[in-house]
Amino acid sequence: HLSFIGPDSHTPNFVGITWFLDNCWPLLKSIDREYKLSIIGGWSQELIDEYANKYPNVEFLGYVDDLGDAIKGTIMIVPITIGSGIRMKILEASSLGVPFVSTSVGAEGLPVENGKNCFIADDKEMFVDCILKLQDATTQKKYIENAHTMILEKFSIKALRENRLDIYKQVLNN
């Protein structure tokens, strides 16, 4: 079971999920027809209808009350190919114990490491291969633990305080 977070009104989400569905989804479904993808966030009814007819086992959940419950037990995909931003998808996945596969653009600016706390892949074959690797419970557990450690080390209140203090020291010393 895969998950994706983001509304279609943000162009990088629309472009990314369309790339995934057009390129990766058929390959993944040819390996195992049981895969399911849950898309969370606001999408136009026109696109929901179009994609529901075109791609099997894709469901649109809209906005959810509890993101943790909605993505629990899934593998998050972050097939973002354009744009910039805060990369909240990855931070959410890492803090909620959800393994993820991202493109390089999707993980830009975050201290994630391919092969340590996530998989990063930029072509359809590698993206699908990474999803398949995360089916292994031991691999999944390792990546979840490593991503959670990264969150604690880089984004906890303590880490943010230390980072702010370092910035103040640098400014005052210049």
C-alpha positions, 0 to 999 in steps of 0.5 A: 500500500502506497501513499502520497500527500499533496493537493493537485493545486500545487503544480509539483504535486500534480506533475509528480503524481502524474509522472508516477502514475504514467511511468511507475504504476504500470510497471509496479502493477505488472509485478503485483496487481494488488498494489494500492495507492492512497492520495491524500489532499484536495484534488478536483473531482474532474481529476479524481474521475479521470485518474480513477478510470485510468489507473486501477487501485488508486483512491483519493482520500481528500483531507484526512482528520489524522494523517498518521492513521491515514499513512500508517502501514504504507510506503510514502512516495515523493515523486516530485520532479519540479519545484521547491519548498519545505518538503513536509511530505518527507518530514511527516513520513520520517516523524510518523514512522513511514518509509519513503521513496523520493526523487532527488528533487523531492528530497532536496535540502533535507539531510536524508541519505539514499540507502540509509534512511530512505531511497532516492530514485530518479527513473521509473525502474529504480523508483519501482525497485526501491518500492519493492525493496521496502516490502522487506520488513527488516529493510523497512524497520531500518529505514524507519529507525534511521529516518526517525533518528535524523528527525531527532538529530536535525529537527527536534526542539533541542536541535533547532535551539542549538542551530539557532545558537550557532547562527547567533554565534556566527553573526556575533563573531563576524 
